């Protein structure tokens, strides 16, 4: 029976959530990000009220569709579906109303139609097999080994210790440990069993007695029961609806078999009398990010861990077509490409690099080694054991794997053996915390992974990698290295520490409400004194919000990574190649004339600041055309921004802000003035026409500052697999400027995907 007080409380909470999205109520600014969490916590404490909340959310969704309030649709739909996973039993009429609403979204543009399609598929599956979404979510996130649903997931939380304080890191670790209290394998398997029997058999079973019996039994009995329950639901989910009756009969048989092993007095327990079934938080591992290659190493260990065994039977084709992230679009077009390693065992000479089709095995002859070109005077660094072929391929002799000594060609050949397609059963959700500087380092690590995988693909066929970002700035905010330069050289102050997060918030309002609010909240929570309730699972705010983000944030926004090549004043130094994602600042180094030259001056002359530069670039126009430009000017500094500052400037290009020095002559003598110019380009070359050098800072990071630079080349970073295919094609083709062979099917630019709740909302 519905409670009017509870209904009124839910209605107030939902309306407050909608007013928060409007952003016109300053009274709610202190509670931003807390309203959604509080609403779902009410359901966790009393799941029987979940049906009432779903009814309210359905009414609000239908009203938003009638009144054309599109800004409410995606947040309300996410809130509804997350509630539906938590609530065990939903009436069929509610399923029908939500399903009909999702079908109406098919006529709207992206991302509404994409989200509607994904949720419609999930609703259809959940209505056929009640509780299967909960079962698949817990099985995948907790890596519960079973043959029917072998998909496994893990959240990798990376924190740079140079950007966040020790107090913040300790607070995050404390919440992760507190969340793991209810995440042991036995407890999670019991949750799945209880949820399946409650949703399918409803009040025809005594779930409490069943769980008490399983808790008293050895662990292998619980595992066997879990395997049977999952197999029954998965078989019914892959077959037609007529097989659902067999699922009910199978669960009744499992229930009777377990109860027959006990002498307890069995009674009937209704659904309302059963205990609450929590939704455990995902498996999260905390990592202090100190090495660029650390991300790749952790992902390799994730694949190679004993719980992530590759020796599993190939699932059925129906299961292969299923992806747990059905809500999100498939961007495997970018994720399937290959990547290089910074730490390499080759000689560094292009002639010595093996091609994709005929990689030289480790046991090559001594004569072949002597015939190669050698680099003299160098030190060959021994690679980590993670780089060895034996380590990467050992234990992965199951589906889709190949032996270490057998290679397959990419195209043609009558003796070519058919390559077994890999099943990507593992999903790594990489979550980074910090400001723009940690994103710059993430772009470096991502580029390193692409290069490594382009040489020898190991992770790409087996693992799906999703990137998430939570902005965190401690008070007082750390001033980036480019901040003082902007004020000193009369450019507009653009020293915002989280520019990319601000852009994500403009593109996706639900990201702004739930994730951007953590920017200053996490440091505040870290400094608060701990309380007894802090250790309870029900009060874990940060981990709960992160779990909500990684579960429903399945729509990526792609950001162009830019490659930069720096040439130094000392010709003995080799040019340095690097990448940046958000910004690059260029400031001239201080020029101090000698004392003798100053004393020789007979009259005072106004010294003009800055340095003479020559800029060659392709101007980007709104018509998407490019125009070659070349200018010479004197400047006191410039900043290249890759992230647009507003929706009106949402072009995939570099916004170069230049502080130009304009010399003037009047009756009082010579003088100068500073004028801020702005150009849009995708690639640019900057050269100093005098002996003055300048300092370059990448992504506001004080650790990525280069001095004595004389010229700079900036262009979009190319996909390493495209570069490798292009290099191989040039050896056999005379059309160097054209993309032929596999190169024309590969993306040229390297894009970093950051997941949000909806992507870019038009």
N, C-alpha and C positions, 0 to 999 in steps of 0.2 A: 504494500500500500504506500502510495506516495506521500511524503511529508511536506506540507506547504512551507514550513520554515526552511527546510533544506533546499527546496526548489527556489525560494526567494533568495537564499544565500548564493546558490549557483548562478542565478540570473544576474545578481549584482556583480559577481566576479567576472562573468563573461562580458558584461557591458563595460566594466572597468578595463578589461583587456582591449576592447575595441577602441575606447577613448585613448588608451595609451598609443595605439597605432596612429591616431590622428595627430598626436603631438601638439595639441592645442590646450593641454591641461597641465600647467606647471606644477600643480599640487601632486601629480603622480610621478614627477621626475625622480624623487627619492626611492620610489618603489619599482622603477623600470627593471624588468628582468625577474622580479619576484612574483608577479601576478600569475604567470603561467605555471611556475613551479609550485606555488601555493595551491592552485586549483588542482593540479594532479596529485599533490600530497593528500588532499581531502579524499580522493578516490583510493589512494593507497591505504589510508586508515579505515575506510569503509567501502569496500568494493561493491556492496549491494546498491549504493547510490549511483553507480556508474551509468546505469540505464537511464536514470533521470537526467544526468548531465548530457548524455548523448542526444536525448530528445530536445533539450534546449539548444544544443549546438546545431542540430538539423534544422530547427526552426530559424535560427539566425542565418544559417547558410542559405536557406530558401528566401529569406527576406533580402539578403545581400544580392542574390541573383535577380530578384524582382526589381529592386531599387537601383541596380547597376553599381553597387558598392564593391567593385572588384578588389579594392585594397584589403577587404576583410576575408575574401574567399580562401586564399592559401593558408593564412594563419588559423582560421577556424577549421579547415579541413585537416591540417596537421594535428591540431589539438584533439579533434574527434577521433582520428585514426589511432593516435597514441593511447587515448582512453579505451578504444575498442580492444586493443591488444591486452590491456590490463584487466578488463572486465570479462569474467568467464562466460556468461550466458546473455545473449542479446536476442530479443524477439525478432521474428522473421519480418514483421512489418517495418521495423527500423532498418534492417539490412536492405530492404527493398527501396526505402526512401533515399538512403545514402547512395545506393547503387544507381538509382535514377538520376540523382544530382550529378554524380561523377560522369555519367554519360552525356549530360547537358554541356559539360565542359569541353567536349570534343569539338564543338563548333567555335571555340575561342582560340586565339593565337597562343603560341608558347609564352610562358611555361604552363598555362592553365590546362591545355589539352594534354600535355605530357604527364602532368601530375594526375589529372583525372583518369587517364588511361591506366597508369600504374596502380592507382588505388582501386579502380574498378576490377582489375584482375585479382588483387588481393581480397577484395570483398567477395568476389565470386568463389574463390578458393576457401575462404573462411566460412562462408555460408554452407558450402558443401561438407567441409570437415571442420567443425567448431574446434577452436583451440590450436589449429595447425600453425598459425602465424606466431603464436607464443612459443610453440614447440621448436620451430625452426630458428627463431631468434635466440633462444637460450642455448640450443644445441650448437649453433655456430659460434656465438660469442664466448661460450665457456669451453669450446673445443671438446665437447663430449663425443668420444669416439663411437661411431656406429656406422653400419654398412649402408643403411637406407638413406641417410642424409649426411654425407661426409664433408660438407662445407664447414670451414673453420675460419674464425676471424680473431684479430687482436688489435688493440689500440696501443700505439707507440707514442708516448708523450715525451717530446724532446724539449729541454730547457737549457738555454745557454747560461752557465753560471756567471759569466761576465756581465750579463744583462739583467738578471734577477738576483735579488739578495738571498742570503741563506735562509732567512725567515720565511720567505715565500716558498722556497723549495721544500722546507720542512713541513709547511702547512699542506702543500700538495701531496707529499708522501704520506702524511698522517691521514688525509682523507682517503687516499687509495688503500691504505692498510685497513682502515675502518670499513671500507666498502667490501673488502675481501672476506669479512667475517661470514657473510651469508653466501659466499661463492665457492665453497668446496664442491667437488664433483658429486659427492653423495647427495648433498642438499639440493643441488640443481637437478639431478636426475629425479629426486622425489617431487620437486616442483612440477616437472614435466609430466610425471605420471599422474599426480593429483589433478593437474589442470585438464589433462586429456580425459580422465574418467569423469570429472565433474562436468565438463562441457558436453561430452557425448552421452554418458549414461544418466546424467542429471541426478535426480533423487532416487534412482533405482539401485544405489550402491552405498555402502558405508565406507567412505574414503578414510575417515579417521582411523578405524580399526585396521584398514589395509596398510596405512603408513606406519602405524605402530608395529605391525608385524614385520614390515620391511626393515625398520630401524633395528629391530632385534636380530635380524638375520645377518649373515656375513655380506660383505660388499659385493661379492660376485653374484649373489641372488638379486640384489638391487640392479646391478648392471644388466643381468639377463632380462629382468622385467622391463627395464627401460628400453632395451633393444627390441623387445616384442611390441611394446606400445608404439614406438616410433615407426617400426616396420608396418604395423597395421594402418596407422594414419597416412603414411607416405604412399602405401599401395592404393588406398582409397582415393588419395588426392590425385594420383596419376591416371586412375581409371575413370570410367563414366560414373555418373551419380548413382546408378543402380548398384555399384559396388559398396555404397555406404552401409547397406544392411550387413554386408559381410564384415565391415569394420566394427559395427556394433557387436556382432556375434563374437568376433575375435577378442575385443576388449572384455566382454562378459566372460569369455573362457579364461583370459588371463586373470581377471578378478577372482573367479571361482577357484582357480588353481592355487593362487597365493593364499586365499583364506582357508583352503582345505588343509594347509600345513600347520594351522594354528587351532588350539582348542578354546579360543576366546569365545565368549558369548556375543554373537553378532546381532546388531540391530540395524535399523534403517536410519540414516542421517540425511536430512534435507540439505539442499545447497546452501541455504541461509545459515545453517548451523555449522557448516564446515569452516575451518580456519581460513584466514586470508592467504592468498597465494602471491607472494611478492614477485616482482620482476627484477632479477639480479642485475646489477650494473655490469657493463662489459668488462672483459679482462684487460686491464690497463697496466702497462709496464712503464716505469719512470726512468728516464735516461738523461744524464748530464752531457750535453752536446759539446764535445771538445775537439772532435776530428771531423773533417769533411767526409771521409769514407766510413764514419761510424754508422751512418744510416744504412748503407749497403751491407755492412757486416751484420747488423742486427736483423735485417731481413733474411739474410742467408741462414743465420742461426734459427730464425723462426721456421723456415722451411725444413731445416735439418734436425729440429728438435724431435725427441722420441714420440711426443704426442701428435706431431704433424707428419706421420709416416706416409711415404709415397707409395708404399706397397699395399694399396687398396684396390679392390676390384672395381672395375669401371662401372659407374652407375648407369642406369638406363638412359636412353636418349631423351625421354621426357624430363628426367631430372637434369640432364646436361643443359637443356634449353631454359631451365629455371634459374634465375638469378635472384638472390634474396633482396638485392637493391632494385626491385622492379619499378620503384617510383622514379629512379633517376634515369636519364638518358645514357645510352652506351657511348662512351667516348674512347672506346678501345682503339679507334683510328689513331689516336695520339699515344695511347698507352701500350700498344703492341709493338711500337718501334724499339729499336735497339740502342744501346748506350755504350763509353770508353773508361778506362781506368787511369787515374792519376799515377798509381803505383804499378809500374809495368816491368816485366822481365825481358822485354825485347831490347834490341840495340838502339832503338830510336830512329833508325834509318828506314825510309819508306820501302826500299827494295826488300828489306828483310821481313816485312810484315806478311803473314799468311793471309790468303784470300779466304772468303767464306766457304768456298767449295773444297779447298785442299789445304787445310791447316796442317802444319808440320807437327808430327807427334813428338813427344818429349824425347824419345829414344832415337834421335837422328844420329847419323854416322859422324865420325870425327872429320872425315874428308869434307862432308857438306858444311860443317862448322868452319873449317879453315877457308873454304871458298867464299864465305860471306865477307861483306865489308865489315870492318871492325872500327870501333871508336876507341882511339888510344888515349891513355891518360885519365880515363873515367873510372868511376867506381860503380859497379853493378850492385844495386841494392836487392837484397833477398826479399822476395814477396812473402806476405803472410800465408799461413796454411789455408786461409779462406779462399785464396786465389787459385789454389791447385785444382786441376781437373779431377783428380782422384777424390778430393774432398767434396767437390760440388756434385759429382754424379754418384758417389757411393750412397747406397741405400735408396736410390731413386730409380730402381729397375722395374717399376710398375708401369702403369698406363702412361703412354706418351713419352717414355724416356728411351734414350738410346745408350748403347755401351760407349765407353770412352774411346775405343779404337775405331768406331764406325761412324763415318760422317756422311751426310746426304747433300747432294747438290741442290741448288736453288731452282734450276731450270734445265729441261732437256735431258737426253740420255736414255738409251734403251735398256741399260742395266740398272737404272735407278730404282731403288726399293721404295715402296710407298711409305711416307713418313706418317707415323701415328700421331694424330692431333692431340695436343696436351689439353688436359682438363684443369682449368684454373680453379681449384677447390679452396684456395686460401685467399683471404683478403686482409691486407695490412692497412690499417687506418692510421696514417702518420699525422699526429697533432703537434704543432709547434706553438709555443707561447713566448711572447715578447713583443717588441716593437718592430719597426721596419727593418732594423738591422738583422734580426733573426730570419726574416724572409729573404734577404739578400744571401745569407749563408745557405738557406734552403735551396735557392736557385742554383748555387754552386754545387751542392750535393746532388741535386737532380740532374744537372748537366754531367757530373761525374758518373752517375749511374747510367745515363744514356750512352756515354762513351764506352763504358765497361761492357754493357750488354750488346753493343753493336759489334764488338769483337767476338764475344762468346756469350750467347744468350742463355742464361740460366734462370733468372728470376722471372723474366717476361712471360714465358709460356706457362709458368706454374702459379704466379702470384699476381693478384690485382692490387695496385697501390692507389689509395685515395688520400688526398692531402686536405687537412683542416687547419684553420688558423684561429687562435684566440688572442686578441691583443691584450697585453699587460704592460702598464706603465706605472712605475712606482713614484710616489711623491717625495721630494720634488722631482719632476720629470727630468731625465737626463738630456742635456742639450747636445744634439748631434753635432758632428764636426763641421757641418756646413752652415750652422746657425749664425755664428759670429761673422762669417764671410758675407752673408746676405746683408746684414745691417751695415757692415763696413763699406760695401760697394754699391749701396743705394739700389739694391734689388728688393722687391717686395718680400716681406718676411714669410717664408714658406717652410718654417722649421717644425711643422707638425710631425710628432714622432710616429704616428700611426696613420699615414696617408692611405695605405692600401685598405686598412680596416674601415676608414671613413668612406672610401669608394664602395666597398662591399655593403656598407649600411645604406648608402644611397640606392644601390641597385636592388637590394633585398631588404625591405623594411622589417621582416621577421628576424633577420640576422642582426639588424640594429637593435631590436628590442631585447633579444635573448643573449647575444654574444658580445656585442660592443659594450654592453653594460658591465661586463666582467673586467673591463680595462682597468678601472680604479677600484673595483669591489674586491678583487682577489688580494691586492696588497693590504686593504683595510681588514679583511677577514684574517689575514695572516698575523696582524699585529694585535688582534683582539685576544683577551685572556681566554684560555680554554675552560670549558664548562663540562659538567658530567654528561649533559645531553649532546655535547659535540661529538662524543664517541659513538653515539647510536647511529644506525644506518639511516634512520628516517630523517636525520637532520643534516645530511651531507649535501649542501647546496651546490658547491662547485662541481663535484663529481656527477651529481644528478643532471646538471645543466650540460655538462660535457657529454654524458651518455645520450641525452636528448638530441644534441647536435650531431653526434656521429651516427645516430640511428636514422634521423630524418633529413640530415643535410647531405643530400645525394645529387645535387645539381651543381656542376662545376662552372666557375667563371674562369676563362683562360686569359693568362697574362703573358705578353711577349717578353722573353728574356733577350737582353741585348749583349752582344759581344763587343769588347773594347780591346784595342791593341795600342800599347803605350811605347813610344820611342823616347829614349833618354838622350840627354845632352852628351854624355860620355858614349862615344861610338863603340867602346869596348864592351859595353853592356848589351846583352841580347834583349830584343823587345819582349815585353810581358803581355800575355793574353789573359784576360779575365772576363767576368760577366757582371752585369748589374740588372736589377729588376725594377727598382723604383726611381732612383735618381743618381746622377753623377755631377759633382761640383768641380769646377776648374777655377783656381785663383792664382794670380801671378805671385811669384816669390818676391820677397823684399829685395829692392835694388839699392845698394849703398855705394855711391861713388867714392873714389879714393879722396883722401884729404888734399893731396897735391892738386888734383883737378879742380877741387872746390876753391882753393886759394888762388888759382890762376884766373878765376872769373873776375872781370873788371866791373861788371854791373849785375845786379840781381835779375835773374830770369826765372819766371814761374815754371816750376817743374811739373810736367804733365804726368799724372799717375798712369798705371796700367802698362800694357804690353801690346805691341802691334801683332795682329793675328790675321791669318788668311783662312777663310772658311769656304769649303767646297761641299755642297750638299744638294739633295734633291728635295725641292719644295713640294710639300703635300698640300693639295687643294681639296676643297669640299667635294668637287666632282670626282674625287679619287684618282685624279691625274697627278703626274709628277713632272716637275720642271727643274732642269739643271740650273743651279745658281752658283756663283762664286763672288765673294765680297772680301774686301780688305778693310779692316777697322782697328781702332785701338780700344781695348776693353780692360776693365778692372776685374772682370770675372764673369763667369756664366754658369748656369745650372741647367741640366737636362732632366726633365721630368717625364717619366714613362707612364705615370698614373694621371688621368685627367682630373682636373679640380672640380668639374661640374658636369652635369649631364649634357649640357649644350656643347661641350668639347670632347665628347666621347668618341674620339678617333684613335685608331691603333697607330700611334706615331709618337715621336719625341717632341715635346714642347721645350724649345731651347730659349731660355730667358737670358739675355745678354745685357750687361751694363756697359754701354758704349760711351766713350769719351768724345765729346764734340768740342773742337777747338774754335774759339772765336777771337776776333780782334776788334777792339773799340778804341775810343780816345784815351782811355786809361791804360791801355796796353793790351797784352795778350792774356787771355783767360780760357777757362774750359768749363764745361758743364757735363753732367752725367744724365744719359737718357736710357731708359729701359726699353729694349727691343725684344720682340718675340717672333720666332720662326717655328714652323712645323716641318718636320722631316722624319725620314725613316733611317737614313744613314748620313753621316757627316764626317768630314776630315778637317781637323784643326791643326794649324802649324804656326809656330812663332817665327816671325821674319827677322827677329834680332836674337841676340845672345841671351835674352831674358828667358828663364824657364818658369814653369808653373807647377802647382801642386794639384793632384787629382785625388778626390775622395769618392769612394763607391758606396752607395746605399747608406750614407750617413755613418759609416762604420769607421771608428778611429783605427781599427786594425787593418783597414784596407786603404791606406793613404800612401800615395806614391809621389815622391819629390823629384826634382830635376828632370821633369818631362818636357820634351821639346815639340812633340807632335802626338796627335791622338786620332785613331780611326774607330768609328762607332758604326755598327750595323746590326740588324737583327740576327740573333744567334741561330745558326742552322742546325737542323736535326742531324746528329752524328751518323745515323744510318743512311740518311740522304747523301751526306758528304762521302761516306765510304762507297756507296753505289756509284756516285758521280766519278770518284777517282778510278774505280775499276772500269767504268764505261769509257773513260778517256783513253785508256790503253788500247782499246779496240775500235773506237769510233773516231771519225774525223770531225763530227759535229760537236765541238766542245761547248758551244753555247746552248745547245738544245738538250732537253731531258729525254733520254731514250732508255729503253729497257725498264728495269724495276724503278729507276729513279723518278720516272714521271708519275708513278703511283704512290710515292712517299711524300709526306708533308715536308716542305722545305724549312719552315720555321719551327723552333723549339718553344712550345707554350707550356707554362706551368699552370695546372688546374687547381684552383682553390674551391672547395665545396661549400655551398650555401644551401639554404632551405628551398630556394626557388630559382636560382640563377639570376639573370637580368630580367626584371619585370619591365616591359615596355609601357 
